[in-house]
C-alpha cells in the first residue's frame, strides 16, 4: 500500500515538474513583450540575447522588416524580368545570326547572278556580232551568186 502511494506521489510530482518546464518553455518562446512606462520586467536570458528598445526604435525595426520583405519581393520580380529579358536577348541574337548567314548566302548568290549576267551579255554581244557578219556574208554571197549567175547564163 505504501508503494502505491509513493508511486502516486512520484507520478504527480513528475507531472508537476513536466508542466512547469512546459510553461517555462512556452513563456521563453514569446518573442515580443511590451513593457509600459513605470512597469518593471526581470529578464534572465538563458539561450538567447535579449534586446531592450524604446517604442521609436521598435517601430523603425518593424518598418525595416516590412521594407526588407518588399525589397525581397521586388528583387524576385526583377530577377524574373531579367531572366525573361535574357531569353528575349538570346532569341534576338539567334535571329541576328540567322539573318547574317542568310545575308551572306544571298550576297553570294547575287554576286554569282551578276557574274552570270555579265558573261551572258558578253556571249550575246559575241553572237550578235557573228550573226551580223553572217547576215552580211549571206547578202554578199547572194549578190555575188546573182551576179555570177547573170554573167554565166546570159
OpenMM code with the backbone's topology and positions (N, CA, C; nanometers):
from openmm import Vec3, app, unit

residues = "UNK UNK UNK UNK UNK UNK UNK UNK UNK UNK UNK UNK UNK UNK UNK UNK UNK UNK UNK UNK UNK UNK UNK UNK UNK UNK UNK UNK UNK UNK UNK UNK UNK UNK UNK UNK UNK UNK UNK UNK UNK UNK UNK UNK UNK UNK UNK UNK UNK UNK UNK UNK UNK UNK UNK UNK UNK UNK UNK UNK UNK UNK UNK UNK UNK UNK UNK UNK UNK UNK UNK UNK UNK UNK UNK UNK UNK UNK UNK UNK UNK UNK UNK UNK UNK UNK UNK UNK UNK UNK UNK UNK UNK UNK UNK UNK UNK UNK UNK UNK UNK UNK UNK UNK UNK UNK UNK UNK UNK UNK UNK UNK UNK UNK UNK UNK UNK UNK UNK UNK UNK UNK UNK UNK UNK UNK UNK UNK UNK UNK UNK UNK UNK UNK UNK UNK UNK UNK UNK UNK UNK UNK UNK UNK UNK UNK UNK UNK UNK UNK UNK UNK UNK UNK".split()
positions = [
    Vec3(0.0805, -0.1177, 0.0000),
    Vec3(0.0000, 0.0000, 0.0000),
    Vec3(0.0861, 0.1259, 0.0000),
    Vec3(0.1956, 0.1234, 0.0705),
    Vec3(0.2837, 0.2389, 0.0776),
    Vec3(0.3516, 0.2626, -0.0557),
    Vec3(0.3823, 0.1566, -0.1240),
    Vec3(0.4472, 0.1730, -0.2547),
    Vec3(0.3504, 0.2313, -0.3569),
    Vec3(0.2220, 0.1980, -0.3424),
    Vec3(0.1235, 0.2547, -0.4337),
    Vec3(0.1113, 0.4046, -0.4100),
    Vec3(0.1092, 0.4464, -0.2825),
    Vec3(0.1008, 0.5893, -0.2510),
    Vec3(0.2264, 0.6613, -0.2980),
    Vec3(0.3402, 0.5937, -0.2771),
    Vec3(0.4663, 0.6546, -0.3141),
    Vec3(0.4735, 0.6702, -0.4665),
    Vec3(0.4289, 0.5731, -0.5416),
    Vec3(0.4284, 0.5794, -0.6878),
    Vec3(0.3329, 0.6879, -0.7348),
    Vec3(0.2198, 0.6997, -0.6649),
    Vec3(0.1226, 0.8031, -0.6998),
    Vec3(0.1808, 0.9412, -0.6760),
    Vec3(0.2503, 0.9614, -0.5630),
    Vec3(0.3117, 1.0914, -0.5328),
    Vec3(0.4247, 1.1233, -0.6314),
    Vec3(0.5031, 1.0245, -0.6678),
    Vec3(0.6125, 1.0463, -0.7631),
    Vec3(0.5555, 1.0817, -0.9002),
    Vec3(0.4479, 1.0155, -0.9390),
    Vec3(0.3842, 1.0450, -1.0676),
    Vec3(0.3301, 1.1872, -1.0692),
    Vec3(0.2650, 1.2269, -0.9595),
    Vec3(0.2105, 1.3636, -0.9507),
    Vec3(0.3230, 1.4652, -0.9560),
    Vec3(0.4327, 1.4381, -0.8822),
    Vec3(0.5473, 1.5310, -0.8837),
    Vec3(0.6097, 1.5392, -1.0240),
    Vec3(0.6208, 1.4271, -1.0891),
    Vec3(0.6771, 1.4263, -1.2237),
    Vec3(0.5893, 1.5063, -1.3194),
    Vec3(0.4563, 1.4909, -1.3082),
    Vec3(0.3645, 1.5674, -1.3928),
    Vec3(0.3749, 1.7166, -1.3644),
    Vec3(0.3869, 1.7525, -1.2341),
    Vec3(0.4029, 1.8942, -1.1983),
    Vec3(0.5323, 1.9518, -1.2551),
    Vec3(0.6413, 1.8781, -1.2424),
    Vec3(0.7693, 1.9259, -1.2940),
    Vec3(0.7622, 1.9404, -1.4471),
    Vec3(0.7015, 1.8423, -1.5117),
    Vec3(0.6895, 1.8492, -1.6574),
    Vec3(0.6018, 1.9662, -1.7001),
    Vec3(0.4915, 1.9904, -1.6286),
    Vec3(0.4054, 2.1035, -1.6630),
    Vec3(0.4747, 2.2357, -1.6383),
    Vec3(0.5543, 2.2461, -1.5289),
    Vec3(0.6295, 2.3693, -1.5029),
    Vec3(0.7339, 2.3927, -1.6119),
    Vec3(0.8029, 2.2883, -1.6521),
    Vec3(0.9007, 2.3012, -1.7593),
    Vec3(0.8331, 2.3403, -1.8901),
    Vec3(0.7162, 2.2846, -1.9142),
    Vec3(0.6442, 2.3174, -2.0374),
    Vec3(0.6006, 2.4633, -2.0367),
    Vec3(0.5504, 2.5113, -1.9219),
    Vec3(0.5079, 2.6514, -1.9086),
    Vec3(0.6270, 2.7442, -1.9260),
    Vec3(0.7399, 2.7089, -1.8655),
    Vec3(0.8595, 2.7924, -1.8767),
    Vec3(0.9092, 2.7952, -2.0214),
    Vec3(0.9067, 2.6822, -2.0867),
    Vec3(0.9491, 2.6758, -2.2263),
    Vec3(0.8553, 2.7573, -2.3149),
    Vec3(0.7253, 2.7501, -2.2877),
    Vec3(0.6284, 2.8264, -2.3662),
    Vec3(0.6477, 2.9752, -2.3450),
    Vec3(0.6747, 3.0183, -2.2234),
    Vec3(0.6951, 3.1608, -2.1972),
    Vec3(0.8284, 3.2077, -2.2537),
    Vec3(0.9253, 3.1186, -2.2662),
    Vec3(1.0546, 3.1574, -2.3225),
    Vec3(1.0439, 3.1789, -2.4728),
    Vec3(0.9425, 3.1219, -2.5378),
    Vec3(0.9280, 3.1369, -2.6815),
    Vec3(0.8581, 3.2658, -2.7210),
    Vec3(0.8070, 3.3409, -2.6259),
    Vec3(0.7458, 3.4693, -2.6571),
    Vec3(0.8559, 3.5610, -2.7061),
    Vec3(0.8396, 3.6122, -2.8271),
    Vec3(0.9467, 3.6923, -2.8852),
    Vec3(0.9274, 3.8414, -2.8615),
    Vec3(0.8064, 3.8842, -2.8398),
    Vec3(0.7793, 4.0266, -2.8246),
    Vec3(0.6949, 4.0482, -2.7007),
    Vec3(0.7433, 4.1304, -2.6110),
    Vec3(0.6689, 4.1584, -2.4893),
    Vec3(0.6753, 4.3084, -2.4645),
    Vec3(0.5615, 4.3662, -2.4381),
    Vec3(0.5521, 4.5111, -2.4198),
    Vec3(0.5688, 4.5445, -2.2717),
    Vec3(0.6576, 4.6385, -2.2405),
    Vec3(0.6760, 4.6881, -2.1041),
    Vec3(0.6422, 4.8357, -2.1081),
    Vec3(0.5347, 4.8738, -2.0436),
    Vec3(0.4891, 5.0126, -2.0468),
    Vec3(0.5681, 5.0965, -1.9476),
    Vec3(0.5670, 5.2273, -1.9655),
    Vec3(0.6406, 5.3138, -1.8718),
    Vec3(0.5919, 5.2925, -1.7279),
    Vec3(0.6881, 5.2787, -1.6396),
    Vec3(0.6581, 5.2570, -1.4984),
    Vec3(0.6541, 5.1099, -1.4600),
    Vec3(0.6474, 5.0203, -1.5580),
    Vec3(0.6472, 4.8778, -1.5280),
    Vec3(0.7899, 4.8257, -1.5248),
    Vec3(0.8082, 4.7146, -1.4570),
    Vec3(0.9395, 4.6517, -1.4492),
    Vec3(0.9273, 4.5083, -1.4974),
    Vec3(1.0362, 4.4616, -1.5559),
    Vec3(1.0387, 4.3247, -1.6053),
    Vec3(1.1761, 4.2680, -1.5735),
    Vec3(1.1781, 4.1517, -1.5125),
    Vec3(1.3032, 4.0850, -1.4797),
    Vec3(1.3329, 3.9866, -1.5925),
    Vec3(1.4483, 4.0042, -1.6530),
    Vec3(1.4858, 3.9201, -1.7658),
    Vec3(1.6083, 3.8379, -1.7293),
    Vec3(1.6030, 3.7128, -1.7659),
    Vec3(1.7180, 3.6256, -1.7451),
    Vec3(1.7444, 3.5512, -1.8760),
    Vec3(1.8194, 3.6108, -1.9639),
    Vec3(1.8467, 3.5431, -2.0902),
    Vec3(1.9306, 3.4180, -2.0677),
    Vec3(1.8780, 3.3067, -2.1167),
    Vec3(1.9497, 3.1812, -2.0974),
    Vec3(2.0020, 3.1261, -2.2297),
    Vec3(1.9181, 3.1245, -2.3282),
    Vec3(1.9575, 3.0645, -2.4547),
    Vec3(1.9798, 3.1671, -2.5647),
    Vec3(1.9368, 3.2903, -2.5417),
    Vec3(1.9416, 3.3882, -2.6484),
    Vec3(1.9750, 3.5245, -2.5910),
    Vec3(1.9993, 3.6189, -2.6785),
    Vec3(2.0275, 3.7554, -2.6378),
    Vec3(1.8964, 3.8308, -2.6246),
    Vec3(1.8856, 3.9140, -2.5224),
    Vec3(1.7659, 3.9943, -2.5015),
    Vec3(1.7999, 4.1379, -2.5385),
    Vec3(1.7131, 4.1982, -2.6222),
    Vec3(1.7322, 4.3348, -2.6670),
    Vec3(1.6244, 4.4219, -2.6027),
    Vec3(1.6638, 4.5380, -2.5555),
    Vec3(1.5688, 4.6332, -2.4986),
    Vec3(1.5683, 4.7547, -2.5911),
    Vec3(1.4457, 4.7899, -2.6399),
    Vec3(1.4331, 4.9015, -2.7327),
    Vec3(1.3190, 4.9910, -2.6892),
    Vec3(1.3311, 5.1181, -2.7240),
    Vec3(1.2185, 5.2065, -2.6971),
    Vec3(1.1171, 5.1943, -2.8120),
    Vec3(1.0042, 5.2604, -2.7982),
    Vec3(0.8945, 5.2471, -2.8940),
    Vec3(0.9363, 5.2943, -3.0332),
    Vec3(1.0066, 5.4072, -3.0420),
    Vec3(1.0508, 5.4608, -3.1705),
    Vec3(1.1391, 5.3598, -3.2433),
    Vec3(1.2336, 5.3027, -3.1707),
    Vec3(1.3261, 5.2060, -3.2308),
    Vec3(1.2502, 5.0799, -3.2749),
    Vec3(1.1529, 5.0374, -3.1968),
    Vec3(1.0753, 4.9182, -3.2313),
    Vec3(0.9962, 4.9426, -3.3589),
    Vec3(0.9374, 5.0622, -3.3714),
    Vec3(0.8633, 5.0965, -3.4932),
    Vec3(0.9579, 5.0960, -3.6129),
    Vec3(1.0782, 5.1490, -3.5950),
    Vec3(1.1766, 5.1502, -3.7031),
    Vec3(1.2168, 5.0080, -3.7433),
    Vec3(1.2316, 4.9206, -3.6442),
    Vec3(1.2680, 4.7813, -3.6734),
    Vec3(1.1560, 4.7135, -3.7528),
    Vec3(1.0315, 4.7362, -3.7124),
    Vec3(0.9183, 4.6773, -3.7834),
    Vec3(0.9097, 4.7319, -3.9256),
    Vec3(0.9273, 4.8645, -3.9407),
    Vec3(0.9260, 4.9241, -4.0753),
    Vec3(1.0388, 4.8683, -4.1614),
    Vec3(1.1550, 4.8530, -4.1008),
    Vec3(1.2687, 4.7974, -4.1744),
    Vec3(1.2389, 4.6549, -4.2182),
    Vec3(1.1751, 4.5784, -4.1312),
    Vec3(1.1373, 4.4418, -4.1680),
    Vec3(1.0389, 4.4399, -4.2831),
    Vec3(0.9409, 4.5278, -4.2799),
    Vec3(0.8438, 4.5352, -4.3891),
    Vec3(0.9111, 4.5779, -4.5194),
    Vec3(0.9994, 4.6784, -4.5078),
    Vec3(1.0714, 4.7235, -4.6275),
    Vec3(1.1603, 4.6122, -4.6835),
    Vec3(1.2222, 4.5364, -4.5950),
    Vec3(1.3054, 4.4249, -4.6390),
    Vec3(1.2209, 4.3219, -4.7141),
    Vec3(1.1032, 4.2936, -4.6605),
    Vec3(1.0137, 4.1988, -4.7278),
    Vec3(0.9750, 4.2510, -4.8657),
    Vec3(0.9394, 4.3807, -4.8736),
    Vec3(0.9037, 4.4406, -5.0028),
    Vec3(1.0220, 4.4371, -5.1000),
    Vec3(1.1406, 4.4661, -5.0495),
    Vec3(1.2593, 4.4654, -5.1358),
    Vec3(1.2904, 4.3242, -5.1852),
    Vec3(1.2677, 4.2256, -5.1002),
    Vec3(1.2891, 4.0872, -5.1438),
    Vec3(1.1906, 4.0498, -5.2540),
    Vec3(1.0643, 4.0924, -5.2393),
    Vec3(0.9654, 4.0662, -5.3428),
    Vec3(1.0031, 4.1388, -5.4721),
    Vec3(1.0474, 4.2640, -5.4576),
    Vec3(1.0878, 4.3417, -5.5751),
    Vec3(1.2091, 4.2777, -5.6429),
    Vec3(1.3032, 4.2302, -5.5615),
    Vec3(1.4217, 4.1644, -5.6157),
    Vec3(1.3832, 4.0383, -5.6919),
    Vec3(1.2926, 3.9604, -5.6340),
    Vec3(1.2476, 3.8379, -5.7026),
    Vec3(1.1803, 3.8727, -5.8358),
    Vec3(1.0976, 3.9773, -5.8348),
    Vec3(1.0303, 4.0189, -5.9577),
    Vec3(1.1311, 4.0676, -6.0616),
    Vec3(1.2292, 4.1472, -6.0171),
    Vec3(1.3298, 4.1975, -6.1102),
    Vec3(1.4173, 4.0844, -6.1643),
    Vec3(1.4493, 3.9859, -6.0808),
    Vec3(1.5269, 3.8718, -6.1286),
    Vec3(1.4477, 3.7936, -6.2331),
    Vec3(1.3177, 3.7807, -6.2110),
    Vec3(1.2322, 3.7129, -6.3087),
    Vec3(1.2310, 3.7906, -6.4410),
    Vec3(1.2201, 3.9234, -6.4307),
    Vec3(1.2214, 4.0063, -6.5517),
    Vec3(1.3557, 3.9968, -6.6229),
    Vec3(1.4648, 3.9927, -6.5450),
    Vec3(1.5985, 3.9800, -6.6055),
    Vec3(1.6116, 3.8472, -6.6788),
    Vec3(1.5598, 3.7408, -6.6189),
    Vec3(1.5641, 3.6104, -6.6861),
    Vec3(1.4853, 3.6142, -6.8159),
    Vec3(1.3679, 3.6763, -6.8119),
    Vec3(1.2867, 3.6887, -6.9335),
    Vec3(1.3605, 3.7712, -7.0385),
    Vec3(1.4222, 3.8797, -6.9944),
    Vec3(1.4972, 3.9652, -7.0868),
    Vec3(1.6152, 3.8894, -7.1471),
    Vec3(1.6840, 3.8091, -7.0659),
    Vec3(1.7954, 3.7297, -7.1188),
    Vec3(1.7461, 3.6318, -7.2250),
    Vec3(1.6299, 3.5708, -7.2017),
    Vec3(1.5737, 3.4785, -7.3005),
    Vec3(1.5436, 3.5521, -7.4308),
    Vec3(1.4829, 3.6707, -7.4183),
    Vec3(1.4497, 3.7501, -7.5383),
    Vec3(1.5774, 3.7914, -7.6104),
    Vec3(1.6789, 3.8322, -7.5351),
    Vec3(1.8055, 3.8728, -7.5958),
    Vec3(1.8685, 3.7550, -7.6690),
    Vec3(1.8658, 3.6371, -7.6081),
    Vec3(1.9214, 3.5184, -7.6740),
    Vec3(1.8457, 3.4867, -7.8024),
    Vec3(1.7124, 3.4983, -7.7987),
    Vec3(1.6338, 3.4743, -7.9195),
    Vec3(1.6695, 3.5753, -8.0278),
    Vec3(1.6825, 3.7023, -7.9890),
    Vec3(1.7161, 3.8060, -8.0870),
    Vec3(1.8570, 3.7840, -8.1421),
    Vec3(1.9511, 3.7431, -8.0554),
    Vec3(2.0864, 3.7153, -8.1040),
    Vec3(2.0865, 3.6004, -8.2040),
    Vec3(2.0079, 3.4961, -8.1763),
    Vec3(1.9971, 3.3852, -8.2708),
    Vec3(1.9374, 3.4334, -8.4027),
    Vec3(1.8366, 3.5197, -8.3943),
    Vec3(1.7750, 3.5744, -8.5151),
    Vec3(1.8747, 3.6597, -8.5934),
    Vec3(1.9555, 3.7373, -8.5226),
    Vec3(2.0578, 3.8193, -8.5883),
    Vec3(2.1586, 3.7300, -8.6604),
    Vec3(2.2019, 3.6231, -8.5939),
    Vec3(2.2972, 3.5309, -8.6572),
    Vec3(2.2359, 3.4658, -8.7817),
    Vec3(2.1081, 3.4300, -8.7719),
    Vec3(2.0398, 3.3710, -8.8874),
    Vec3(2.0352, 3.4708, -9.0024),
    Vec3(2.0023, 3.5964, -8.9720),
    Vec3(1.9961, 3.6999, -9.0763),
    Vec3(2.1347, 3.7249, -9.1370),
    Vec3(2.2384, 3.7214, -9.0537),
    Vec3(2.3735, 3.7416, -9.1074),
    Vec3(2.4113, 3.6296, -9.2032),
    Vec3(2.3834, 3.5055, -9.1618),
    Vec3(2.4183, 3.3938, -9.2505),
    Vec3(2.3340, 3.3977, -9.3775),
    Vec3(2.2058, 3.4324, -9.3645),
    Vec3(2.1205, 3.4440, -9.4832),
    Vec3(2.1704, 3.5557, -9.5747),
    Vec3(2.2114, 3.6662, -9.5151),
    Vec3(2.2598, 3.7788, -9.5947),
    Vec3(2.3842, 3.7379, -9.6722),
    Vec3(2.4761, 3.6692, -9.6056),
    Vec3(2.5970, 3.6241, -9.6751),
    Vec3(2.5616, 3.5290, -9.7888),
    Vec3(2.4665, 3.4402, -9.7645),
    Vec3(2.4248, 3.3468, -9.8697),
    Vec3(2.3678, 3.4221, -9.9897),
    Vec3(2.2762, 3.5148, -9.9622),
    Vec3(2.2123, 3.5869, -10.0721),
    Vec3(2.3074, 3.6839, -10.1405),
    Vec3(2.4031, 3.7403, -10.0682),
    Vec3(2.5040, 3.8239, -10.1327),
    Vec3(2.5889, 3.7394, -10.2277),
    Vec3(2.6231, 3.6183, -10.1854),
    Vec3(2.6991, 3.5282, -10.2724),
    Vec3(2.6193, 3.4909, -10.3963),
    Vec3(2.4889, 3.4610, -10.3766),
    Vec3(2.4030, 3.4276, -10.4895),
    Vec3(2.3891, 3.5460, -10.5852),
    Vec3(2.3746, 3.6674, -10.5294),
    Vec3(2.3637, 3.7869, -10.6129),
    Vec3(2.4913, 3.8100, -10.6930),
    Vec3(2.6062, 3.7882, -10.6290),
    Vec3(2.7339, 3.8052, -10.6983),
    Vec3(2.7457, 3.7041, -10.8120),
    Vec3(2.7062, 3.5781, -10.7868),
    Vec3(2.7095, 3.4764, -10.8914),
    Vec3(2.6155, 3.5132, -11.0061),
    Vec3(2.4951, 3.5628, -10.9716),
    Vec3(2.3984, 3.6025, -11.0752),
    Vec3(2.4515, 3.7176, -11.1595),
    Vec3(2.5133, 3.8143, -11.0940),
    Vec3(2.5696, 3.9275, -11.1697),
    Vec3(2.6805, 3.8802, -11.2629),
    Vec3(2.7661, 3.7927, -11.2127),
    Vec3(2.8729, 3.7386, -11.2985),
    Vec3(2.8136, 3.6605, -11.4147),
    Vec3(2.7094, 3.5800, -11.3888),
    Vec3(2.6431, 3.5054, -11.4960),
    Vec3(2.5794, 3.6006, -11.5971),
    Vec3(2.5188, 3.7099, -11.5477),
    Vec3(2.4556, 3.8074, -11.6382),
    Vec3(2.5608, 3.8771, -11.7240),
    Vec3(2.6758, 3.9100, -11.6634),
    Vec3(2.7831, 3.9742, -11.7405),
    Vec3(2.8350, 3.8789, -11.8477),
    Vec3(2.8533, 3.7521, -11.8074),
    Vec3(2.9004, 3.6516, -11.9042),
    Vec3(2.7986, 3.6329, -12.0165),
    Vec3(2.6692, 3.6254, -11.9805),
    Vec3(2.5640, 3.6093, -12.0816),
    Vec3(2.5599, 3.7302, -12.1745),
    Vec3(2.5806, 3.8507, -12.1217),
    Vec3(2.5807, 3.9713, -12.2051),
    Vec3(2.6991, 3.9689, -12.3017),
    Vec3(2.8148, 3.9238, -12.2529),
    Vec3(2.9318, 3.9154, -12.3407),
    Vec3(2.9093, 3.8121, -12.4505),
    Vec3(2.8500, 3.6957, -12.4117),
    Vec3(2.8210, 3.5930, -12.5119),
    Vec3(2.7187, 3.6444, -12.6134),
    Vec3(2.6166, 3.7161, -12.5666),
    Vec3(2.5140, 3.7699, -12.6576),
    Vec3(2.5753, 3.8700, -12.7540),
    Vec3(2.6656, 3.9526, -12.7031),
    Vec3(2.7318, 4.0505, -12.7882),
    Vec3(2.8148, 3.9799, -12.8950),
    Vec3(2.8862, 3.8729, -12.8502),
    Vec3(2.9683, 3.7970, -12.9446),
    Vec3(2.8802, 3.7318, -13.0516),
    Vec3(2.7657, 3.6688, -13.0096),
    Vec3(2.6780, 3.6027, -13.1070),
    Vec3(2.6067, 3.7035, -13.1965),
    Vec3(2.5741, 3.8218, -13.1444),
    Vec3(2.5113, 3.9250, -13.2251),
    Vec3(2.6089, 3.9724, -13.3333),
    Vec3(2.7357, 3.9886, -13.2949),
    Vec3(2.8364, 4.0312, -13.3924),
    Vec3(2.8535, 3.9231, -13.4995),
    Vec3(2.8559, 3.7953, -13.4558),
    Vec3(2.8684, 3.6851, -13.5532),
    Vec3(2.7457, 3.6799, -13.6452),
    Vec3(2.6279, 3.7027, -13.5866),
    Vec3(2.5056, 3.6998, -13.6677),
    Vec3(2.5077, 3.8136, -13.7694),
    Vec3(2.5556, 3.9295, -13.7280),
    Vec3(2.5651, 4.0420, -13.8211),
    Vec3(2.6598, 4.0072, -13.9363),
    Vec3(2.7759, 3.9489, -13.9046),
    Vec3(2.8714, 3.9118, -14.0082),
    Vec3(2.8136, 3.8014, -14.0973),
    Vec3(2.7391, 3.7112, -14.0351),
    Vec3(2.6771, 3.6036, -14.1158),
    Vec3(2.5727, 3.6625, -14.2104),
    Vec3(2.4945, 3.7585, -14.1613),
    Vec3(2.3928, 3.8226, -14.2459),
    Vec3(2.4600, 3.8978, -14.3602),
    Vec3(2.5650, 3.9713, -14.3266),
    Vec3(2.6396, 4.0451, -14.4303),
    Vec3(2.6991, 3.9467, -14.5308),
    Vec3(2.7558, 3.8373, -14.4775),
    Vec3(2.8172, 3.7364, -14.5660),
    Vec3(2.7138, 3.6724, -14.6576),
    Vec3(2.5921, 3.6415, -14.6014),
    Vec3(2.4857, 3.5829, -14.6844),
    Vec3(2.4422, 3.6825, -14.7926),
    Vec3(2.4293, 3.8084, -14.7568),
    Vec3(2.3889, 3.9106, -14.8547),
    Vec3(2.4930, 3.9247, -14.9645),
    Vec3(2.6201, 3.9286, -14.9257),
    Vec3(2.7276, 3.9421, -15.0238),
    Vec3(2.7318, 3.8177, -15.1118),
    Vec3(2.7183, 3.6992, -15.0480),
    Vec3(2.7218, 3.5733, -15.1250),
    Vec3(2.6040, 3.5670, -15.2229),
    Vec3(2.4850, 3.6120, -15.1781),
    Vec3(2.3681, 3.6108, -15.2670),
    Vec3(2.3903, 3.7081, -15.3832),
    Vec3(2.4431, 3.8255, -15.3511),
    Vec3(2.4698, 3.9243, -15.4576),
    Vec3(2.5739, 3.8720, -15.5557),
    Vec3(2.6813, 3.8139, -15.5003),
    Vec3(2.7865, 3.7607, -15.5885),
    Vec3(2.7307, 3.6449, -15.6709),
    Vec3(2.6512, 3.5600, -15.6071),
    Vec3(2.5900, 3.4467, -15.6802),
    Vec3(2.4958, 3.4934, -15.7890),
    Vec3(2.4166, 3.5984, -15.7607),
    Vec3(2.3253, 3.6535, -15.8594),
    Vec3(2.4034, 3.7105, -15.9771),
    Vec3(2.5112, 3.7862, -15.9446),
    Vec3(2.5918, 3.8462, -16.0496),
    Vec3(2.6628, 3.7370, -16.1317),
    Vec3(2.7168, 3.6357, -16.0638),
    Vec3(2.7864, 3.5280, -16.1353),
    Vec3(2.6845, 3.4510, -16.2220),
    Vec3(2.5666, 3.4278, -16.1647),
    Vec3(2.4627, 3.3552, -16.2434),
    Vec3(2.4179, 3.4377, -16.3639),
    Vec3(2.4069, 3.5672, -16.3460),
    Vec3(2.3633, 3.6511, -16.4565),
    Vec3(2.4707, 3.6569, -16.5630),
    Vec3(2.5966, 3.6609, -16.5213),
    Vec3(2.7056, 3.6662, -16.6167),
    Vec3(2.7160, 3.5306, -16.6900),
    Vec3(2.7014, 3.4236, -16.6212),
    Vec3(2.7177, 3.2926, -16.6813),
    Vec3(2.5997, 3.2539, -16.7701),
    Vec3(2.4817, 3.2872, -16.7287),
    Vec3(2.3635, 3.2404, -16.8042),
    Vec3(2.3064, 3.3492, -16.8968),
    Vec3(2.3680, 3.4419, -16.9336),
    Vec3(2.3232, 3.5417, -17.0270),
    Vec3(2.3296, 3.5001, -17.1662),
] * unit.nanometer
topology = app.Topology()
chain = topology.addChain("A")
for resn in residues:
    res = topology.addResidue(resn, chain)
    for name in ("N", "CA", "C"):
        topology.addAtom(name, app.Element.getBySymbol(name[0]), res)
